[in-house]
Every structure is written in C-alpha cells, then in structure tokens.
Amino acid sequence: MFKQRQNRNMFQAAFTTLALIYHQTVYNLRTEHRNAVVGLLLTMVQSALFVVVFLAMYALIGLKTSPIRGDFLLYIMSGIFIFMLHVQTVAAVAGSHSISSGIIKHEPLNAAVLISGAALSVLYRQTIGCIVILSIYHLGFQEITIYDPLGAGALFLLAWFSGCCVGLVFLGIRPWSPQACKVLTTLYQRINMFASGKFFVANTLPGFILPWFAWNPLFHLIDQERGFLFINYSPHRTSLLYPLWFSIAALMIGLLINFTTRKYESISWSATQ
C-alpha cells in the first residue's frame, strides 16, 4: 500500500501511461451519466435532434433536395457530425484540468493524461453515436453508399485532432483568465454554428463571400468530408492540407502557452475565483 510504483523500462512506462489514459477516459464517460449506456443514448439523441432541426429549417426555406447529387439526409449529417465532434472536443480539452483540482494531486496523474482522457471520451461518444445513427438510417429507412469510407474516417479523425489543438490553446489561456477562456470557447462554438459551412456547399459560394469562411479549418473539413462521402462531388474551393497545417500550428502555440503557464501557475490563483 505504501510502496511507490517505479517503471523499470520504457515499455512499462508506456503501458502505465496508456492504462491511466484508459481509466481517465472511462471516468470522464461515467461522469456524464451514472449509466454508460444512457450517456451514449443522450449523445445520439442530441445528434438526432440536430438533424431534425436542420430538416425543419430546410423544409421552411423550401429546400427538400440535396445540393449534391446524393442522399439529402446524409448531406445534412455529414456537416452535423463533424461540427459536433470538433466543437465538443474543443470544449472538453479546454476544461480538462486545473492545477487547483483535487485529482491532479495524485502523483501518477499528469496534464497529458487528463487532456488525452477528455479528448478520447468525446471521440468515443461521437463515433459510437455516428455509427449507430447511420446504421439505423441505412437499415431502417434508406440504403446509403459512402464513396470512400477510409477517407471519410480519416477526415473525421482530423476534425477531432483539430479540436484537440484549438482546445489546447484555450486551456493555456484558462489559468490566466478563466472567464475570458470560457467566453472565447463559447464564442468559438457559436461562430462555428454558421462559419463551419454545414448549411451550404462551398462550390456554390460566390467569390466575394468565400473569404468569410476560408479562414475556418472546420469549413474545409466539412467540405472535404463531403467529397469523400459523395462520388458526384469534388471540392474545388477548399483545401485538404489547410486544416492539417492549421492544427499543427495551433498545437505548437498551445504547447508553448501551456509550458509557459506551468512555470508560473499557482494554486493561489484559484483563491479569488
């Protein structure tokens, strides 16, 4: 009980870290709801509600067919799933840990484990929810065909990775100004409700409107995702490499901010919060 665990080699250290990440991921999943199955159902209901709301909006404006030759509901879900994965990962990573929290005082635990657990819990929930909703639609309503499943899955993971990198930047800002971090995270999520481009197809945008969306990596991710889902759509106005380079740049900035913050962060900072 009072013996300190020591790792004898790199393999044992890696296994210990992976075990900690696994348990932290399970802990994050169970904190959403006491019953893990109910937590997954709530995630699926949330995604389904987004789909229903968008169907109602398109019905109100008179748009009942997909701008892309293909399944209309798959066109809607392609934007919703990428959007929800990205913004929820940003929020989860941005609020993953604080030096004043009690759990960080346990020695085997560190910031990397807590960040990884928060990000993986979102990826797990959204992946299961996406697969279940698509399966129900495919088996119960209408058969769908995905042009390039591997490419679509890779873009799904890139959207998650991009959310982790952006969330890491907000996490570095959080100890300095928790309220500003909360406002910036919420503002980023709200802006992406429209700026993500899930309402429309990038190829149909006029040239003078495109710069308002081209800065957003999520805009490129959703449009490129539709290129992998539909055989009849080829993205011409977005780039596949832009979100990757944006994510790498955000990752480097986030790491610099977090490493600098750890040199000055103190538990006393939370005393006035």
Helices and strands as residue ranges (DSSP letters): H 10-32, H 36-60, H 72-94, G 102-105, H 111-140, H 149-173, H 178-195, G 202-204, H 211-214, H 217-229, H 242-264, G 267-272
